[in-house]
């Protein structure tokens, strides 16, 4: 088991830290057309990275008007896809009804300093947290408590997105058998993969101190997970 942790820490220190920058990246939107936009490329963000588009309304007043997901990098420029940003949605307030415009500020790697974490057992959870001291990991109990309230022992992409939004997290870390990945909360694109050794035992649906997340018999989509690795690999496809 310790060999798994040592290899993860080594890879993180030598390659991941050098190739991936969690700090927010600020740039201006050069142009927009039919739900997409163009920005200047940089090695400080990856295809699949997401962020927000900020529009200034005059003076010091500005607001998030859309999500932006990087879909392509080519010839010194990057293409971003615009989506509705609902992370700050409140029932008493309408969502902003503005479309991104050239000159708006695009902030990528948004909330990448915070991450949900899914691991097969407590030992791996503790070692991963130690291996990434610059990231604040939301304890898996938070995700488990949400699932328990919803009677959903098998989390979906939308479940992860909701918990990310509720906890101001931009990433999810999944520890799998022989592999570990960081994915973007919104796009669910894999941003970085790490090779690792095998997992010796699993806790389902993932490591948490919240026990026995119940399912409901009338909802066939709430069945419990039987195979940790198979389930989360399918979720990441």
ChimeraX commands (.cxc) that place a marker at each C-alpha (Angstrom):
marker #1 position 0.00,0.00,0.00 radius 0.5
marker #1 position 2.76,2.45,0.87 radius 0.5
marker #1 position 4.31,1.95,-2.59 radius 0.5
marker #1 position 1.08,3.38,-4.08 radius 0.5
marker #1 position 1.45,6.53,-2.00 radius 0.5
marker #1 position 5.16,6.99,-2.68 radius 0.5
marker #1 position 4.67,6.68,-6.44 radius 0.5
marker #1 position 1.79,9.16,-6.41 radius 0.5
marker #1 position 3.84,11.69,-4.42 radius 0.5
marker #1 position 6.85,11.24,-6.73 radius 0.5
marker #1 position 4.86,11.77,-9.91 radius 0.5
marker #1 position 3.06,14.76,-8.44 radius 0.5
marker #1 position 6.31,16.38,-7.38 radius 0.5
marker #1 position 8.24,15.79,-10.62 radius 0.5
marker #1 position 5.71,16.17,-13.42 radius 0.5
marker #1 position 2.27,17.28,-12.31 radius 0.5
marker #1 position 3.48,20.28,-10.33 radius 0.5
marker #1 position 5.65,21.40,-13.26 radius 0.5
marker #1 position 2.99,20.97,-15.95 radius 0.5
marker #1 position -0.20,22.08,-14.21 radius 0.5
marker #1 position -0.81,25.42,-12.55 radius 0.5
marker #1 position -3.80,25.70,-10.24 radius 0.5
marker #1 position -3.62,29.48,-10.03 radius 0.5
marker #1 position -6.39,31.40,-11.80 radius 0.5
marker #1 position -5.48,32.58,-15.29 radius 0.5
marker #1 position -6.85,35.95,-16.38 radius 0.5
marker #1 position -7.22,37.01,-20.02 radius 0.5
marker #1 position -9.54,39.00,-22.29 radius 0.5
marker #1 position -12.05,37.59,-24.73 radius 0.5
marker #1 position -10.84,38.46,-28.25 radius 0.5
marker #1 position -14.04,37.54,-30.08 radius 0.5
marker #1 position -17.25,35.55,-29.72 radius 0.5
marker #1 position -19.50,33.76,-32.18 radius 0.5
marker #1 position -22.44,31.36,-31.76 radius 0.5
marker #1 position -21.72,30.33,-28.19 radius 0.5
marker #1 position -17.94,30.15,-28.45 radius 0.5
marker #1 position -15.10,32.59,-28.04 radius 0.5
marker #1 position -11.40,33.00,-28.74 radius 0.5
marker #1 position -8.65,33.88,-26.25 radius 0.5
marker #1 position -4.85,33.89,-26.39 radius 0.5
marker #1 position -3.37,30.48,-25.62 radius 0.5
marker #1 position -1.12,29.80,-22.62 radius 0.5
marker #1 position 0.58,26.79,-21.05 radius 0.5
marker #1 position -1.09,27.81,-17.78 radius 0.5
marker #1 position -4.39,26.12,-18.72 radius 0.5
marker #1 position -5.40,22.88,-20.45 radius 0.5
marker #1 position -8.09,21.70,-22.83 radius 0.5
marker #1 position -10.99,20.89,-20.51 radius 0.5
marker #1 position -10.13,23.63,-18.02 radius 0.5
marker #1 position -13.10,25.79,-17.12 radius 0.5
marker #1 position -13.72,29.20,-15.67 radius 0.5
marker #1 position -16.02,32.18,-15.83 radius 0.5
marker #1 position -16.63,35.21,-18.03 radius 0.5
marker #1 position -16.75,38.52,-16.16 radius 0.5
marker #1 position -18.58,41.49,-17.70 radius 0.5
marker #1 position -18.01,45.04,-16.44 radius 0.5
marker #1 position -21.07,47.24,-16.21 radius 0.5
marker #1 position -19.27,50.47,-15.39 radius 0.5
marker #1 position -17.23,51.75,-12.47 radius 0.5
marker #1 position -16.34,48.92,-10.11 radius 0.5
marker #1 position -19.47,46.91,-10.94 radius 0.5
marker #1 position -18.92,43.55,-12.64 radius 0.5
marker #1 position -20.66,40.17,-12.72 radius 0.5
marker #1 position -20.20,36.60,-13.92 radius 0.5
marker #1 position -22.27,36.18,-17.10 radius 0.5
marker #1 position -21.24,32.68,-18.26 radius 0.5
marker #1 position -19.06,29.65,-17.74 radius 0.5
marker #1 position -16.20,29.08,-20.18 radius 0.5
marker #1 position -14.72,25.68,-21.05 radius 0.5
marker #1 position -11.55,25.36,-23.13 radius 0.5
marker #1 position -12.30,23.08,-26.10 radius 0.5
marker #1 position -9.30,23.58,-28.40 radius 0.5
marker #1 position -5.81,25.06,-28.56 radius 0.5
marker #1 position -4.34,25.94,-31.94 radius 0.5
marker #1 position -1.82,28.36,-33.47 radius 0.5
marker #1 position -1.41,30.47,-30.35 radius 0.5
marker #1 position -5.11,30.79,-29.59 radius 0.5
marker #1 position -7.66,28.80,-27.59 radius 0.5
marker #1 position -11.38,28.27,-28.19 radius 0.5
marker #1 position -13.78,28.39,-25.24 radius 0.5
marker #1 position -17.37,27.17,-25.14 radius 0.5
marker #1 position -19.86,29.28,-23.21 radius 0.5
marker #1 position -22.35,27.70,-20.82 radius 0.5
marker #1 position -24.87,28.97,-18.29 radius 0.5
marker #1 position -23.15,29.64,-14.97 radius 0.5
marker #1 position -25.42,28.50,-12.16 radius 0.5
marker #1 position -22.85,28.22,-9.36 radius 0.5
marker #1 position -24.13,31.37,-7.67 radius 0.5
marker #1 position -27.79,30.76,-8.46 radius 0.5
marker #1 position -30.31,31.87,-5.84 radius 0.5
marker #1 position -34.05,31.30,-6.07 radius 0.5
marker #1 position -34.76,34.93,-5.18 radius 0.5
marker #1 position -32.52,36.31,-7.95 radius 0.5
marker #1 position -32.58,35.71,-11.73 radius 0.5
marker #1 position -29.54,34.44,-13.60 radius 0.5
marker #1 position -27.68,37.17,-15.54 radius 0.5
marker #1 position -29.22,37.66,-18.98 radius 0.5
marker #1 position -26.08,38.88,-20.75 radius 0.5
marker #1 position -24.03,37.14,-23.44 radius 0.5
marker #1 position -20.22,37.27,-23.38 radius 0.5
marker #1 position -18.74,40.04,-25.50 radius 0.5
marker #1 position -15.30,40.80,-26.89 radius 0.5
marker #1 position -13.33,42.58,-24.18 radius 0.5
marker #1 position -14.91,40.65,-21.30 radius 0.5
marker #1 position -12.49,39.08,-18.83 radius 0.5
marker #1 position -12.12,35.28,-18.86 radius 0.5
marker #1 position -10.89,33.65,-15.64 radius 0.5
marker #1 position -9.77,30.03,-16.17 radius 0.5
marker #1 position -8.72,27.45,-13.54 radius 0.5
marker #1 position -11.61,28.89,-11.55 radius 0.5
marker #1 position -11.72,27.57,-7.95 radius 0.5
marker #1 position -8.96,25.07,-8.72 radius 0.5
marker #1 position -7.49,25.58,-5.27 radius 0.5
marker #1 position -10.37,23.48,-3.85 radius 0.5
marker #1 position -11.21,19.90,-4.82 radius 0.5
marker #1 position -13.63,17.12,-3.97 radius 0.5
marker #1 position -11.87,13.81,-3.37 radius 0.5
marker #1 position -12.96,10.23,-4.06 radius 0.5
marker #1 position -10.72,7.45,-2.74 radius 0.5
marker #1 position -11.26,3.74,-2.11 radius 0.5
marker #1 position -10.10,3.81,1.51 radius 0.5
marker #1 position -8.93,6.04,4.36 radius 0.5
marker #1 position -5.23,5.33,3.93 radius 0.5
marker #1 position -5.18,6.55,0.35 radius 0.5
marker #1 position -7.31,9.56,1.30 radius 0.5
marker #1 position -4.80,10.66,3.92 radius 0.5
marker #1 position -1.81,10.21,1.65 radius 0.5
marker #1 position -3.38,12.11,-1.24 radius 0.5
marker #1 position -4.17,15.05,1.03 radius 0.5
marker #1 position -0.52,15.08,2.14 radius 0.5
marker #1 position 0.73,14.83,-1.45 radius 0.5
marker #1 position -1.11,18.01,-2.53 radius 0.5
marker #1 position -0.58,20.56,0.28 radius 0.5
marker #1 position -1.54,23.49,-1.98 radius 0.5
marker #1 position -5.05,22.16,-2.54 radius 0.5
marker #1 position -7.86,22.33,-0.01 radius 0.5
marker #1 position -9.73,19.03,-0.25 radius 0.5
marker #1 position -13.40,19.05,0.71 radius 0.5
marker #1 position -13.82,16.12,3.08 radius 0.5
marker #1 position -15.67,13.19,1.45 radius 0.5
marker #1 position -18.18,13.26,4.32 radius 0.5
marker #1 position -19.67,16.37,2.67 radius 0.5
marker #1 position -20.38,14.49,-0.55 radius 0.5
marker #1 position -21.61,11.46,1.38 radius 0.5
marker #1 position -23.99,13.57,3.48 radius 0.5
marker #1 position -25.48,15.02,0.30 radius 0.5
marker #1 position -25.95,11.54,-1.17 radius 0.5
marker #1 position -27.46,10.28,2.06 radius 0.5
marker #1 position -30.07,13.06,2.03 radius 0.5
marker #1 position -30.91,12.22,-1.59 radius 0.5
marker #1 position -30.90,8.43,-1.02 radius 0.5
marker #1 position -28.32,8.08,-3.81 radius 0.5
marker #1 position -25.45,5.70,-2.99 radius 0.5
marker #1 position -24.31,5.96,-6.64 radius 0.5
marker #1 position -23.25,9.59,-7.35 radius 0.5
marker #1 position -23.75,10.95,-10.87 radius 0.5
marker #1 position -21.87,13.72,-12.64 radius 0.5
marker #1 position -24.64,16.14,-11.73 radius 0.5
marker #1 position -24.37,15.15,-8.06 radius 0.5
marker #1 position -20.66,15.97,-8.11 radius 0.5
marker #1 position -21.32,19.25,-9.91 radius 0.5
marker #1 position -23.89,20.31,-7.32 radius 0.5
marker #1 position -21.58,19.53,-4.39 radius 0.5
marker #1 position -18.72,21.33,-6.15 radius 0.5
marker #1 position -20.91,24.42,-6.54 radius 0.5
marker #1 position -22.12,24.25,-2.93 radius 0.5
marker #1 position -18.52,24.05,-1.67 radius 0.5
marker #1 position -16.75,26.41,-4.11 radius 0.5
marker #1 position -14.63,23.59,-5.55 radius 0.5
marker #1 position -13.38,23.48,-9.13 radius 0.5
marker #1 position -11.79,20.02,-9.22 radius 0.5
marker #1 position -12.47,16.39,-8.31 radius 0.5
marker #1 position -9.71,13.90,-7.55 radius 0.5
marker #1 position -10.45,10.22,-8.24 radius 0.5
marker #1 position -8.09,7.53,-6.94 radius 0.5
marker #1 position -8.56,4.35,-9.00 radius 0.5
marker #1 position -6.77,1.04,-9.36 radius 0.5
marker #1 position -3.38,1.71,-11.05 radius 0.5
marker #1 position -4.43,5.27,-11.88 radius 0.5
marker #1 position -5.47,8.57,-10.33 radius 0.5
marker #1 position -6.94,11.61,-12.06 radius 0.5
marker #1 position -7.93,15.22,-11.54 radius 0.5
marker #1 position -11.06,16.27,-13.43 radius 0.5
marker #1 position -12.76,19.61,-13.87 radius 0.5
marker #1 position -15.99,19.78,-11.86 radius 0.5
marker #1 position -17.99,21.40,-14.62 radius 0.5
marker #1 position -16.72,19.84,-17.83 radius 0.5
marker #1 position -15.73,16.53,-16.21 radius 0.5
marker #1 position -12.75,16.51,-18.55 radius 0.5
marker #1 position -9.67,14.70,-17.24 radius 0.5
marker #1 position -6.99,17.34,-16.75 radius 0.5
marker #1 position -4.16,15.14,-15.54 radius 0.5
marker #1 position -3.57,11.41,-15.07 radius 0.5
marker #1 position -1.11,9.73,-12.71 radius 0.5
marker #1 position 0.01,6.12,-12.81 radius 0.5
marker #1 position -0.14,4.24,-9.52 radius 0.5
marker #1 position -0.03,0.72,-8.13 radius 0.5
marker #1 position -3.04,-1.40,-7.27 radius 0.5
marker #1 position -5.57,-0.78,-4.51 radius 0.5
marker #1 position -5.70,-3.48,-1.83 radius 0.5
marker #1 position -9.27,-2.90,-0.55 radius 0.5
marker #1 position -12.28,-0.71,-1.22 radius 0.5
marker #1 position -14.97,1.10,0.75 radius 0.5
marker #1 position -18.21,1.69,-1.17 radius 0.5
marker #1 position -19.31,4.03,-2.60 radius 0.5
marker #1 position -16.00,5.70,-1.52 radius 0.5
marker #1 position -14.14,6.40,1.70 radius 0.5
marker #1 position -16.33,8.37,4.10 radius 0.5
marker #1 position -17.28,8.34,7.76 radius 0.5
marker #1 position -20.95,8.52,6.74 radius 0.5
marker #1 position -22.11,4.93,6.93 radius 0.5
marker #1 position -24.76,3.06,4.95 radius 0.5
marker #1 position -26.03,5.51,2.34 radius 0.5
marker #1 position -29.47,4.07,1.67 radius 0.5
marker #1 position -31.20,3.55,-1.67 radius 0.5
marker #1 position -34.94,3.68,-2.30 radius 0.5
marker #1 position -36.69,0.66,-3.79 radius 0.5
marker #1 position -38.91,2.68,-6.16 radius 0.5
marker #1 position -35.95,4.36,-7.90 radius 0.5
marker #1 position -33.97,1.87,-9.98 radius 0.5
marker #1 position -31.31,4.52,-10.62 radius 0.5
marker #1 position -30.35,4.60,-6.93 radius 0.5
marker #1 position -28.84,1.12,-6.71 radius 0.5
marker #1 position -25.69,0.73,-4.66 radius 0.5
marker #1 position -22.28,0.48,-6.31 radius 0.5
marker #1 position -20.87,-3.04,-6.49 radius 0.5
marker #1 position -17.57,-2.31,-8.25 radius 0.5
marker #1 position -15.78,0.91,-7.25 radius 0.5
marker #1 position -13.24,0.99,-10.05 radius 0.5
marker #1 position -15.64,0.03,-12.85 radius 0.5
marker #1 position -18.26,2.53,-11.72 radius 0.5
marker #1 position -15.99,5.59,-11.56 radius 0.5
marker #1 position -14.14,4.73,-14.77 radius 0.5
marker #1 position -17.51,4.62,-16.52 radius 0.5
marker #1 position -18.45,7.95,-14.93 radius 0.5
marker #1 position -15.26,9.52,-16.31 radius 0.5
marker #1 position -15.85,8.38,-19.91 radius 0.5
marker link #1:1,2 radius 0.2
marker link #1:2,3 radius 0.2
marker link #1:3,4 radius 0.2
marker link #1:4,5 radius 0.2
marker link #1:5,6 radius 0.2
marker link #1:6,7 radius 0.2
marker link #1:7,8 radius 0.2
marker link #1:8,9 radius 0.2
marker link #1:9,10 radius 0.2
marker link #1:10,11 radius 0.2
marker link #1:11,12 radius 0.2
marker link #1:12,13 radius 0.2
marker link #1:13,14 radius 0.2
marker link #1:14,15 radius 0.2
marker link #1:15,16 radius 0.2
marker link #1:16,17 radius 0.2
marker link #1:17,18 radius 0.2
marker link #1:18,19 radius 0.2
marker link #1:19,20 radius 0.2
marker link #1:20,21 radius 0.2
marker link #1:21,22 radius 0.2
marker link #1:22,23 radius 0.2
marker link #1:23,24 radius 0.2
marker link #1:24,25 radius 0.2
marker link #1:25,26 radius 0.2
marker link #1:26,27 radius 0.2
marker link #1:27,28 radius 0.2
marker link #1:28,29 radius 0.2
marker link #1:29,30 radius 0.2
marker link #1:30,31 radius 0.2
marker link #1:31,32 radius 0.2
marker link #1:32,33 radius 0.2
marker link #1:33,34 radius 0.2
marker link #1:34,35 radius 0.2
marker link #1:35,36 radius 0.2
marker link #1:36,37 radius 0.2
marker link #1:37,38 radius 0.2
marker link #1:38,39 radius 0.2
marker link #1:39,40 radius 0.2
marker link #1:40,41 radius 0.2
marker link #1:41,42 radius 0.2
marker link #1:42,43 radius 0.2
marker link #1:43,44 radius 0.2
marker link #1:44,45 radius 0.2
marker link #1:45,46 radius 0.2
marker link #1:46,47 radius 0.2
marker link #1:47,48 radius 0.2
marker link #1:48,49 radius 0.2
marker link #1:49,50 radius 0.2
marker link #1:50,51 radius 0.2
marker link #1:51,52 radius 0.2
marker link #1:52,53 radius 0.2
marker link #1:53,54 radius 0.2
marker link #1:54,55 radius 0.2
marker link #1:55,56 radius 0.2
marker link #1:56,57 radius 0.2
marker link #1:57,58 radius 0.2
marker link #1:58,59 radius 0.2
marker link #1:59,60 radius 0.2
marker link #1:60,61 radius 0.2
marker link #1:61,62 radius 0.2
marker link #1:62,63 radius 0.2
marker link #1:63,64 radius 0.2
marker link #1:64,65 radius 0.2
marker link #1:65,66 radius 0.2
marker link #1:66,67 radius 0.2
marker link #1:67,68 radius 0.2
marker link #1:68,69 radius 0.2
marker link #1:69,70 radius 0.2
marker link #1:70,71 radius 0.2
marker link #1:71,72 radius 0.2
marker link #1:72,73 radius 0.2
marker link #1:73,74 radius 0.2
marker link #1:74,75 radius 0.2
marker link #1:75,76 radius 0.2
marker link #1:76,77 radius 0.2
marker link #1:77,78 radius 0.2
marker link #1:78,79 radius 0.2
marker link #1:79,80 radius 0.2
marker link #1:80,81 radius 0.2
marker link #1:81,82 radius 0.2
marker link #1:82,83 radius 0.2
marker link #1:83,84 radius 0.2
marker link #1:84,85 radius 0.2
marker link #1:85,86 radius 0.2
marker link #1:86,87 radius 0.2
marker link #1:87,88 radius 0.2
marker link #1:88,89 radius 0.2
marker link #1:89,90 radius 0.2
marker link #1:90,91 radius 0.2
marker link #1:91,92 radius 0.2
marker link #1:92,93 radius 0.2
marker link #1:93,94 radius 0.2
marker link #1:94,95 radius 0.2
marker link #1:95,96 radius 0.2
marker link #1:96,97 radius 0.2
marker link #1:97,98 radius 0.2
marker link #1:98,99 radius 0.2
marker link #1:99,100 radius 0.2
marker link #1:100,101 radius 0.2
marker link #1:101,102 radius 0.2
marker link #1:102,103 radius 0.2
marker link #1:103,104 radius 0.2
marker link #1:104,105 radius 0.2
marker link #1:105,106 radius 0.2
marker link #1:106,107 radius 0.2
marker link #1:107,108 radius 0.2
marker link #1:108,109 radius 0.2
marker link #1:109,110 radius 0.2
marker link #1:110,111 radius 0.2
marker link #1:111,112 radius 0.2
marker link #1:112,113 radius 0.2
marker link #1:113,114 radius 0.2
marker link #1:114,115 radius 0.2
marker link #1:115,116 radius 0.2
marker link #1:116,117 radius 0.2
marker link #1:117,118 radius 0.2
marker link #1:118,119 radius 0.2
marker link #1:119,120 radius 0.2
marker link #1:120,121 radius 0.2
marker link #1:121,122 radius 0.2
marker link #1:122,123 radius 0.2
marker link #1:123,124 radius 0.2
marker link #1:124,125 radius 0.2
marker link #1:125,126 radius 0.2
marker link #1:126,127 radius 0.2
marker link #1:127,128 radius 0.2
marker link #1:128,129 radius 0.2
marker link #1:129,130 radius 0.2
marker link #1:130,131 radius 0.2
marker link #1:131,132 radius 0.2
marker link #1:132,133 radius 0.2
marker link #1:133,134 radius 0.2
marker link #1:134,135 radius 0.2
marker link #1:135,136 radius 0.2
marker link #1:136,137 radius 0.2
marker link #1:137,138 radius 0.2
marker link #1:138,139 radius 0.2
marker link #1:139,140 radius 0.2
marker link #1:140,141 radius 0.2
marker link #1:141,142 radius 0.2
marker link #1:142,143 radius 0.2
marker link #1:143,144 radius 0.2
marker link #1:144,145 radius 0.2
marker link #1:145,146 radius 0.2
marker link #1:146,147 radius 0.2
marker link #1:147,148 radius 0.2
marker link #1:148,149 radius 0.2
marker link #1:149,150 radius 0.2
marker link #1:150,151 radius 0.2
marker link #1:151,152 radius 0.2
marker link #1:152,153 radius 0.2
marker link #1:153,154 radius 0.2
marker link #1:154,155 radius 0.2
marker link #1:155,156 radius 0.2
marker link #1:156,157 radius 0.2
marker link #1:157,158 radius 0.2
marker link #1:158,159 radius 0.2
marker link #1:159,160 radius 0.2
marker link #1:160,161 radius 0.2
marker link #1:161,162 radius 0.2
marker link #1:162,163 radius 0.2
marker link #1:163,164 radius 0.2
marker link #1:164,165 radius 0.2
marker link #1:165,166 radius 0.2
marker link #1:166,167 radius 0.2
marker link #1:167,168 radius 0.2
marker link #1:168,169 radius 0.2
marker link #1:169,170 radius 0.2
marker link #1:170,171 radius 0.2
marker link #1:171,172 radius 0.2
marker link #1:172,173 radius 0.2
marker link #1:173,174 radius 0.2
marker link #1:174,175 radius 0.2
marker link #1:175,176 radius 0.2
marker link #1:176,177 radius 0.2
marker link #1:177,178 radius 0.2
marker link #1:178,179 radius 0.2
marker link #1:179,180 radius 0.2
marker link #1:180,181 radius 0.2
marker link #1:181,182 radius 0.2
marker link #1:182,183 radius 0.2
marker link #1:183,184 radius 0.2
marker link #1:184,185 radius 0.2
marker link #1:185,186 radius 0.2
marker link #1:186,187 radius 0.2
marker link #1:187,188 radius 0.2
marker link #1:188,189 radius 0.2
marker link #1:189,190 radius 0.2
marker link #1:190,191 radius 0.2
marker link #1:191,192 radius 0.2
marker link #1:192,193 radius 0.2
marker link #1:193,194 radius 0.2
marker link #1:194,195 radius 0.2
marker link #1:195,196 radius 0.2
marker link #1:196,197 radius 0.2
marker link #1:197,198 radius 0.2
marker link #1:198,199 radius 0.2
marker link #1:199,200 radius 0.2
marker link #1:200,201 radius 0.2
marker link #1:201,202 radius 0.2
marker link #1:202,203 radius 0.2
marker link #1:203,204 radius 0.2
marker link #1:204,205 radius 0.2
marker link #1:205,206 radius 0.2
marker link #1:206,207 radius 0.2
marker link #1:207,208 radius 0.2
marker link #1:208,209 radius 0.2
marker link #1:209,210 radius 0.2
marker link #1:210,211 radius 0.2
marker link #1:211,212 radius 0.2
marker link #1:212,213 radius 0.2
marker link #1:213,214 radius 0.2
marker link #1:214,215 radius 0.2
marker link #1:215,216 radius 0.2
marker link #1:216,217 radius 0.2
marker link #1:217,218 radius 0.2
marker link #1:218,219 radius 0.2
marker link #1:219,220 radius 0.2
marker link #1:220,221 radius 0.2
marker link #1:221,222 radius 0.2
marker link #1:222,223 radius 0.2
marker link #1:223,224 radius 0.2
marker link #1:224,225 radius 0.2
marker link #1:225,226 radius 0.2
marker link #1:226,227 radius 0.2
marker link #1:227,228 radius 0.2
marker link #1:228,229 radius 0.2
marker link #1:229,230 radius 0.2
marker link #1:230,231 radius 0.2
marker link #1:231,232 radius 0.2
marker link #1:232,233 radius 0.2
marker link #1:233,234 radius 0.2
marker link #1:234,235 radius 0.2
marker link #1:235,236 radius 0.2
marker link #1:236,237 radius 0.2
view
